[in-house]
Amino acid sequence: MKYMTISLYHPRVMKGGAQYVAKDLHDAADADPDVEAVMLAGIDANMFPQYNKVGASITALPDSPREFILPGHAFNEFYHTVHDQRRTKALQRFFADHKPDVIHVHHSLWIGLELLEIARQVLPDVIILYTLHEYLPICYSRGQLFRYHENSICQDTSPDQCVKCFPERTADDFMLRRRVFKRAFEFVDHFISPSDYLRQRFITWGLPAEKISTIANGHQSMRPEKWMPTHSAKVNTFGFFGQYVDAKGIDVLLAAASIAAAEVADGQEIEVKIFGGNKAYASPEYVKRIDKFLEDAPDNLKVTEMGTYSRDNVFQLMNMIDWLVMPSIWPETFGLVVSEAWDARRPILSSRAGGLNGRTVDGINGYTFDPGSVSQLATLIVECAGNKPLWKKLSAGVRDELSLQEAWKQHKALSLTVANC
């Protein structure tokens, strides 16, 4: 089988969850003796000009013989299209040269929806899979299905509701945007969703239920052989891992930790470590709110901003905390951080937002709370801080999730099933 992966960015160009998932599956396919794998990663050429080559629309990634870069210069963020005839011809040649049996697309951002039609025109019999990593086809607001002006999860994606987030647009604009995506998706044979929640949202949006399968994102364990989990001396360190953006709920965590610090017995210290990057992408109001929490933190609350991190050392960093907190207020599509925490046997305090709901089971491997509920999270922090028996019970209840190898087997089996339909 010739298997082509098309992703948004490449981890060597820009790190991120969707690109890690795509690269991991490409590597798993490449290691399969029955598969000939190739990868093409679309990028914003304006942001990364070093990957441009004069006269070339597709370039080879250095030291990676089967991995290529597709730079783009003029991407329409509203309709997810790239109108570039030279780029179109390069894609036509690329598909014709490699002749894949399966093309697995992981995004349309800086890829361009027209790629789906180009692939079908060049290779009429190719199997086209498409993994829905977030809600961008449904939601123009960062693909998060979150109403920032209401501070709530979006439940109604009708075009006349979208204009409430974007008053400069019209309902007709959003109707046309939906048509552009749905027309392009007609070229896709089958969709993959990492969670049942995301799958259901796309079914509600209009994709046929029988054309969407749920396959969780596979995780490559970094846990050393015979390693045993341990906690800190005081079992009082709570950690956040993720992007420093509004809907991730760092403000919820800090507000809850402040309340908990005032309620714990004998002024016990509570420590919060924030491992997060891209603070520049957070709104100014959000950053001010975070900074205010940091300035007004009680004496027994220690908050440390640890800065950005890489998945190459995330296992070691997870061992610097006792409890992982996932305070997201937007409907997470999966939550790779959960898999990383469970690899290190860290119990989780998680909001029941989107794809996070159901992954953590109360009293078994952690606890859950309503999205945005400061009071519920504060209660959990008070219960967990310093509680060694509870930590040991919940840590022992953590189980590994889907391995990368098993995830690839499921993707491969799906490809064969679709081909035989």
Secondary structure as GFF3:
##gff-version 3
##sequence-region A 1 421
A	DSSP	beta_strand	2	8	.	.	.	ID=ss1
A	DSSP	alpha_helix	17	31	.	.	.	ID=ss2
A	DSSP	beta_strand	36	44	.	.	.	ID=ss3
A	DSSP	three_ten_helix	49	51	.	.	.	ID=ss4
A	DSSP	beta_strand	59	60	.	.	.	ID=ss5
A	DSSP	beta_strand	67	72	.	.	.	ID=ss6
A	DSSP	beta_strand	75	76	.	.	.	ID=ss7
A	DSSP	beta_strand	81	82	.	.	.	ID=ss8
A	DSSP	alpha_helix	85	98	.	.	.	ID=ss9
A	DSSP	beta_strand	102	105	.	.	.	ID=ss10
A	DSSP	alpha_helix	114	122	.	.	.	ID=ss11
A	DSSP	beta_strand	127	131	.	.	.	ID=ss12
A	DSSP	beta_strand	146	147	.	.	.	ID=ss13
A	DSSP	beta_strand	152	153	.	.	.	ID=ss14
A	DSSP	alpha_helix	159	162	.	.	.	ID=ss15
A	DSSP	alpha_helix	171	185	.	.	.	ID=ss16
A	DSSP	beta_strand	190	193	.	.	.	ID=ss17
A	DSSP	alpha_helix	196	205	.	.	.	ID=ss18
A	DSSP	three_ten_helix	209	211	.	.	.	ID=ss19
A	DSSP	beta_strand	212	214	.	.	.	ID=ss20
A	DSSP	beta_strand	237	243	.	.	.	ID=ss21
A	DSSP	three_ten_helix	246	248	.	.	.	ID=ss22
A	DSSP	alpha_helix	250	263	.	.	.	ID=ss23
A	DSSP	three_ten_helix	265	267	.	.	.	ID=ss24
A	DSSP	beta_strand	270	277	.	.	.	ID=ss25
A	DSSP	three_ten_helix	279	281	.	.	.	ID=ss26
A	DSSP	alpha_helix	284	295	.	.	.	ID=ss27
A	DSSP	beta_strand	301	307	.	.	.	ID=ss28
A	DSSP	alpha_helix	314	318	.	.	.	ID=ss29
A	DSSP	beta_strand	323	326	.	.	.	ID=ss30
A	DSSP	alpha_helix	336	343	.	.	.	ID=ss31
A	DSSP	beta_strand	348	351	.	.	.	ID=ss32
A	DSSP	three_ten_helix	354	356	.	.	.	ID=ss33
A	DSSP	beta_strand	366	369	.	.	.	ID=ss34
A	DSSP	alpha_helix	374	384	.	.	.	ID=ss35
A	DSSP	alpha_helix	388	396	.	.	.	ID=ss36
A	DSSP	alpha_helix	404	420	.	.	.	ID=ss37
###
